[in-house]
Amino acid sequence: MSLRAGPEQPGLPLTDRRALLATLSATLLIAGCSRPALWSGGAPADLDQWSRHLVALKDQLRSGSIDVLAWQSQVERLNGEVPVEELVRYLDADRLTAAFAYDSAFAETADPVLGPEIVGAAGMRGWFVRIFGMRQGGAIIPHVHNGMVSSHLVISGSFHARTHDRVEDLPDTVRLRPTRDGLLTQGEVISMSDRRDNQHWLVAQQDRSMTFDVGIVNVAPSWRYGHEANEYHMIFVDPTVMPERDGTILAPIISFDQAGEKFAAG
């Protein structure tokens, strides 16, 4: 494996807030104390328990009592069992997403708030919850991550999801192994870490397609990366090149602008 750092990714365009929010999905943290609490009249007890489980999984990963693969399997099970309609109400998703304009192929985002009685003294430091909304054809452009984990639950519409394991880092490329290429519908969950499905690329198949995402940043790496990510832990790649004879893909590292032009130009 090459340990040479890949080309530094250019900063995201400051003038394109919508693109910024779309591509930095996995890294921006919630300013929880500045936002109104949800369900001021009292949240349903079962969903309070669900959200406490999310916090517990985050804490277990941070402490090292579970590894990234265990976090993935447990968060997929936890979020895959939650009733989507009840979760949407609990997160106040309809209100939070009412202003989405869907005027580009990038995602729009909104940040639900988990109350202090749920998140505890640490608050949302180092992790986030976020809703992503896209029009038909909108995309989360393909990328890999350094030092983070995330999960993605479809709460509305559907997506064409393509995921890959990150096999190794080579000069100017990342070797990927395809793991998923198919439809992701309401109630289904995918997740990623540096050990499984590290590359993900989602394309909305309907208007108002949405995911509820959970992410944890600054996670200890499982192996020594050969490329530096940008400040948002992201490396943009092109997984559409022809596969090698063994089925793996030598995906070139590309800039944000190149990725947006190719994968979110619609």
C-alpha positions as CSV (number, residue, x, y, z in Angstrom):
1,M,0.0,0.0,0.0
2,S,1.3,3.4,-0.9
3,L,1.6,5.8,2.1
4,R,2.1,8.8,0.0
5,A,-0.5,11.4,0.8
6,G,-2.8,12.1,-2.1
7,P,-3.3,15.5,-3.6
8,E,-4.9,17.9,-1.1
9,Q,-8.5,18.5,-2.0
10,P,-9.4,22.1,-2.8
11,G,-11.5,24.0,-0.4
12,L,-15.2,24.0,-1.1
13,P,-16.6,27.1,-2.9
14,L,-17.7,29.6,-0.3
15,T,-20.2,31.1,-2.7
16,D,-22.2,27.9,-3.0
17,R,-23.7,27.2,0.4
18,R,-26.0,24.6,-0.9
19,A,-23.2,22.6,-2.4
20,L,-21.2,23.1,0.8
21,L,-24.0,21.7,2.9
22,A,-24.5,18.8,0.6
23,T,-21.0,17.6,0.5
24,L,-20.0,18.3,4.1
25,S,-22.9,16.2,5.3
26,A,-20.8,14.0,7.5
27,T,-18.8,16.5,9.4
28,L,-20.7,19.7,10.4
29,L,-21.8,19.6,14.0
30,I,-25.1,20.6,15.5
31,A,-25.2,23.9,17.4
32,G,-27.8,22.3,19.6
33,C,-28.0,24.9,22.3
34,S,-28.9,27.6,19.8
35,R,-31.9,25.8,18.4
36,P,-35.3,25.2,20.0
37,A,-35.9,21.8,21.6
38,L,-38.2,19.5,19.8
39,W,-41.4,18.0,21.3
40,S,-41.5,20.5,24.1
41,G,-44.6,18.8,25.4
42,G,-42.7,15.6,26.0
43,A,-41.2,13.1,23.4
44,P,-42.5,9.6,23.1
45,A,-40.7,7.4,25.6
46,D,-39.8,4.7,23.1
47,L,-38.1,7.2,20.8
48,D,-36.3,8.8,23.7
49,Q,-35.0,5.4,24.4
50,W,-34.0,5.0,20.7
51,S,-32.1,8.3,20.8
52,R,-30.3,7.3,24.1
53,H,-29.2,4.1,22.3
54,L,-27.7,6.3,19.6
55,V,-25.7,8.2,22.2
56,A,-24.7,5.0,23.9
57,L,-23.3,3.6,20.7
58,K,-21.3,6.8,20.1
59,D,-19.9,6.6,23.6
60,Q,-19.0,2.9,23.2
61,L,-17.2,3.6,20.0
62,R,-15.3,6.5,21.6
63,S,-14.3,4.4,24.6
64,G,-13.1,1.5,22.4
65,S,-15.6,-1.0,23.9
66,I,-16.9,-1.6,20.4
67,D,-15.1,-1.2,17.0
68,V,-16.3,0.5,13.9
69,L,-17.8,-2.8,12.4
70,A,-19.8,-3.4,15.6
71,W,-21.0,0.2,15.5
72,Q,-22.2,-0.3,12.0
73,S,-24.0,-3.5,12.6
74,Q,-25.7,-2.1,15.8
75,V,-26.7,1.3,14.3
76,E,-28.1,-0.4,11.2
77,R,-30.2,-2.7,13.4
78,L,-31.3,0.1,15.7
79,N,-32.2,2.6,13.0
80,G,-33.7,-0.2,10.8
81,E,-36.2,-1.1,13.5
82,V,-37.5,2.4,14.3
83,P,-40.9,3.2,12.8
84,V,-40.1,5.8,10.1
85,E,-43.4,7.7,10.4
86,E,-42.9,8.1,14.2
87,L,-39.3,9.1,13.8
88,V,-40.2,11.8,11.3
89,R,-42.7,13.2,13.8
90,Y,-40.2,12.9,16.6
91,L,-37.5,14.8,14.7
92,D,-40.1,17.4,13.5
93,A,-38.8,16.6,10.0
94,D,-41.7,18.1,8.1
95,R,-41.2,21.5,9.7
96,L,-37.5,21.4,9.4
97,T,-37.6,20.5,5.7
98,A,-40.5,22.8,4.7
99,A,-38.2,25.4,3.3
100,F,-36.3,23.1,1.1
101,A,-36.3,24.5,-2.4
102,Y,-34.8,21.6,-4.3
103,D,-33.4,24.1,-6.8
104,S,-30.1,22.2,-7.5
105,A,-28.9,18.6,-7.8
106,F,-27.1,18.9,-4.4
107,A,-28.8,18.0,-1.2
108,E,-30.4,20.4,1.3
109,T,-29.9,19.8,5.0
110,A,-31.6,20.4,8.3
111,D,-30.4,19.5,11.8
112,P,-32.8,18.0,14.3
113,V,-32.1,18.7,17.9
114,L,-31.7,16.0,20.6
115,G,-32.3,17.5,24.0
116,P,-29.7,17.8,26.7
117,E,-31.5,15.2,28.7
118,I,-30.7,12.8,25.8
119,V,-27.1,13.8,24.8
120,G,-25.8,14.5,28.2
121,A,-22.9,16.8,29.2
122,A,-20.9,16.1,26.1
123,G,-23.7,17.4,23.9
124,M,-23.1,17.0,20.2
125,R,-19.4,17.5,20.3
126,G,-17.7,15.2,17.7
127,W,-20.9,13.8,16.2
128,F,-24.1,14.9,14.4
129,V,-27.6,14.0,13.3
130,R,-28.8,15.4,10.0
131,I,-31.7,15.2,7.5
132,F,-30.7,15.3,3.8
133,G,-33.3,16.1,1.1
134,M,-33.0,15.8,-2.6
135,R,-35.1,16.2,-5.7
136,Q,-35.2,13.4,-8.3
137,G,-31.7,13.0,-9.7
138,G,-30.1,14.8,-6.8
139,A,-26.9,13.3,-5.5
140,I,-24.6,12.7,-2.6
141,I,-21.5,12.7,-4.8
142,P,-19.1,9.7,-4.5
143,H,-16.5,10.0,-1.8
144,V,-14.5,8.1,0.8
145,H,-13.8,9.2,4.4
146,N,-10.9,9.3,6.8
147,G,-11.5,8.9,10.5
148,M,-15.3,8.8,10.7
149,V,-18.4,6.5,10.6
150,S,-21.9,7.3,9.5
151,S,-25.3,5.7,8.9
152,H,-28.0,6.7,6.5
153,L,-31.7,5.8,7.0
154,V,-34.2,6.5,4.2
155,I,-37.1,8.4,5.6
156,S,-38.8,9.5,2.4
157,G,-38.5,8.5,-1.3
158,S,-35.8,6.2,-2.5
159,F,-32.2,6.2,-3.7
160,H,-29.9,4.4,-6.1
161,A,-27.1,3.5,-3.7
162,R,-23.6,2.4,-4.7
163,T,-21.1,1.5,-2.1
164,H,-17.6,0.1,-2.1
165,D,-15.1,-1.2,0.4
166,R,-11.9,0.8,0.4
167,V,-9.3,-1.8,-0.3
168,E,-6.1,0.3,-0.4
169,D,-4.7,3.7,-1.2
170,L,-2.5,4.0,-4.3
171,P,-0.8,7.0,-5.9
172,D,-3.6,9.4,-6.9
173,T,-6.2,6.6,-6.7
174,V,-8.2,4.5,-4.2
175,R,-8.7,0.8,-4.9
176,L,-12.4,0.0,-4.3
177,R,-14.3,-3.2,-4.2
178,P,-18.1,-2.9,-5.1
179,T,-20.4,-4.0,-2.3
180,R,-23.8,-2.6,-3.2
181,D,-25.5,-1.3,-6.4
182,G,-29.2,-1.1,-6.0
183,L,-32.3,0.6,-4.7
184,L,-32.5,1.9,-1.2
185,T,-36.1,2.5,0.0
186,Q,-37.9,3.9,2.9
187,G,-36.9,2.2,6.2
188,E,-33.7,0.8,4.8
189,V,-30.3,1.7,6.2
190,I,-26.7,1.7,5.0
191,S,-23.6,2.7,7.0
192,M,-19.9,3.2,6.4
193,S,-16.6,3.1,8.2
194,D,-13.0,2.7,7.0
195,R,-13.4,-1.1,7.2
196,R,-16.7,-1.5,5.4
197,D,-18.5,0.4,2.6
198,N,-16.3,3.4,3.0
199,Q,-17.3,4.8,-0.4
200,H,-20.9,5.8,-0.8
201,W,-22.8,7.5,-3.6
202,L,-26.5,8.1,-3.5
203,V,-28.8,9.4,-6.3
204,A,-32.4,10.3,-5.5
205,Q,-35.0,8.3,-7.5
206,Q,-38.0,10.5,-6.5
207,D,-38.6,14.1,-5.6
208,R,-38.4,14.8,-1.9
209,S,-36.2,11.8,-1.2
210,M,-34.6,12.1,2.3
211,T,-32.2,10.4,4.6
212,F,-31.7,10.7,8.3
213,D,-27.9,10.5,9.0
214,V,-25.9,9.9,12.1
215,G,-22.2,10.5,12.0
216,I,-19.2,10.4,14.3
217,V,-16.0,12.3,13.3
218,N,-12.4,12.0,14.5
219,V,-12.7,8.3,14.9
220,A,-9.3,6.5,15.4
221,P,-8.3,5.0,12.0
222,S,-8.4,1.3,11.6
223,W,-5.4,1.4,9.3
224,R,-2.8,3.9,8.0
225,Y,-4.4,5.9,5.2
226,G,-2.4,6.7,2.2
227,H,-4.2,9.9,1.3
228,E,-5.1,13.0,3.3
229,A,-8.7,14.0,3.4
230,N,-9.9,17.6,3.3
231,E,-10.8,19.4,6.5
232,Y,-14.2,17.7,6.3
233,H,-12.7,14.2,6.4
234,M,-13.7,13.6,2.7
235,I,-11.9,12.5,-0.4
236,F,-13.8,12.7,-3.7
237,V,-13.4,9.9,-6.1
238,D,-14.7,8.7,-9.5
239,P,-15.9,5.1,-9.1
240,T,-17.2,4.9,-12.7
241,V,-13.9,3.8,-14.3
242,M,-13.6,0.3,-15.9
243,P,-13.0,-2.4,-13.3
244,E,-9.8,-4.3,-13.1
245,R,-9.7,-8.0,-14.0
246,D,-10.2,-8.9,-10.3
247,G,-13.3,-6.7,-10.1
248,T,-11.8,-3.9,-8.1
249,I,-11.9,-0.3,-9.3
250,L,-8.9,2.0,-9.3
251,A,-10.9,5.2,-8.6
252,P,-9.1,8.4,-9.4
253,I,-9.1,11.1,-6.7
254,I,-10.8,14.2,-8.1
255,S,-11.6,17.7,-6.9
256,F,-15.0,18.8,-5.5
257,D,-15.6,20.8,-8.6
258,Q,-14.9,17.8,-10.9
259,A,-17.1,15.6,-8.7
260,G,-20.0,18.1,-8.8
261,E,-19.7,18.6,-12.5
262,K,-19.8,14.9,-13.2
263,F,-22.2,13.6,-10.6
264,A,-24.5,16.6,-9.6
265,A,-24.8,18.6,-12.8
266,G,-28.5,17.7,-13.4
